[in-house]
């Protein structure tokens, strides 16, 4: 069974048992969360598509860890102008493991 969920402004295709990194959420590792913004659910017999989301459907997940992604370097450079600017960025994430998909 697959589901398409929306969290953090992005959409993810998830299955039970899958571990994925989503945008940072204010939760602690070991907590259980409920993602209720489910757009589509597919299993062997049928496909349920929401308009825009499915009522009563939810995805239950277990928070594995909170962390930060790899460092991304931003360089702005203008030739012959004595202008050079460097910055770095590390995006926060929450790593979750999908425990179950509920059709509702």
Legacy VTK file of the C-alpha trace (Angstrom):
# vtk DataFile Version 3.0
C-alpha trace
ASCII
DATASET POLYDATA
POINTS 104 float
0.000 0.000 0.000
1.303 3.436 -0.978
0.198 6.908 0.040
1.075 10.393 -1.126
1.306 12.873 1.724
2.026 16.585 1.904
4.150 18.067 4.686
6.455 21.058 4.787
5.281 22.240 1.365
6.515 19.043 -0.318
4.818 15.824 -1.390
6.179 12.363 -0.564
5.229 8.870 -1.731
5.408 6.613 1.320
4.936 2.940 2.175
4.733 1.181 5.536
8.155 0.639 7.091
9.834 3.331 4.992
12.207 5.841 6.615
12.393 9.328 5.133
13.557 12.834 5.934
10.928 15.561 5.978
11.055 19.244 6.820
11.788 19.923 10.474
8.914 19.456 12.939
8.872 20.517 16.620
8.834 16.943 17.989
11.262 14.796 19.987
12.794 11.486 18.867
10.643 8.560 19.956
7.378 10.500 19.617
4.593 9.320 17.355
3.084 11.775 14.875
0.010 11.741 12.667
0.212 13.164 9.143
-3.365 13.894 8.122
-2.727 15.702 4.822
-3.072 12.569 2.633
-3.601 13.239 -1.083
-3.852 9.678 -2.449
-3.847 6.054 -1.271
-3.196 3.082 -3.548
-3.397 -0.623 -2.751
-3.754 -3.794 -4.845
-7.510 -3.399 -5.459
-8.245 0.314 -5.628
-6.918 3.850 -5.780
-8.432 6.595 -3.639
-7.773 10.152 -4.805
-8.634 13.167 -2.678
-10.033 16.468 -3.794
-7.573 17.920 -2.710
-7.128 15.547 0.258
-8.803 12.408 1.584
-11.153 12.903 4.520
-10.382 10.645 7.474
-7.200 9.227 5.963
-3.962 9.545 7.899
-0.423 8.257 8.010
1.088 7.357 11.379
4.837 7.768 11.797
7.479 7.382 14.493
10.106 10.132 14.854
13.551 8.558 14.581
15.790 11.646 14.809
16.126 15.371 14.297
19.198 16.572 12.470
20.826 18.869 9.982
21.640 18.164 6.366
24.976 18.630 4.613
26.465 22.091 4.304
25.689 23.909 1.092
28.090 26.656 0.035
26.742 29.813 -1.567
29.262 31.974 -3.437
28.434 35.290 -5.075
31.219 36.605 -7.258
31.433 39.513 -9.690
34.501 39.564 -11.832
36.615 42.726 -11.983
34.508 44.422 -9.293
36.343 43.348 -6.099
33.133 41.662 -4.955
33.098 38.206 -3.443
30.639 36.920 -0.857
30.456 33.455 0.724
27.736 31.947 2.871
26.785 28.480 4.042
23.496 26.789 4.843
22.447 23.576 6.600
18.787 22.604 6.385
17.111 21.114 9.465
15.178 17.869 9.012
13.128 15.338 10.946
13.689 11.672 10.124
10.514 9.592 10.456
9.604 5.945 9.964
6.135 5.226 8.565
4.325 2.762 10.835
0.865 2.533 9.232
-1.439 3.987 6.586
-5.109 4.371 7.568
-7.724 4.769 4.816
-10.321 6.333 7.102
LINES 1 105
104 0 1 2 3 4 5 6 7 8 9 10 11 12 13 14 15 16 17 18 19 20 21 22 23 24 25 26 27 28 29 30 31 32 33 34 35 36 37 38 39 40 41 42 43 44 45 46 47 48 49 50 51 52 53 54 55 56 57 58 59 60 61 62 63 64 65 66 67 68 69 70 71 72 73 74 75 76 77 78 79 80 81 82 83 84 85 86 87 88 89 90 91 92 93 94 95 96 97 98 99 100 101 102 103
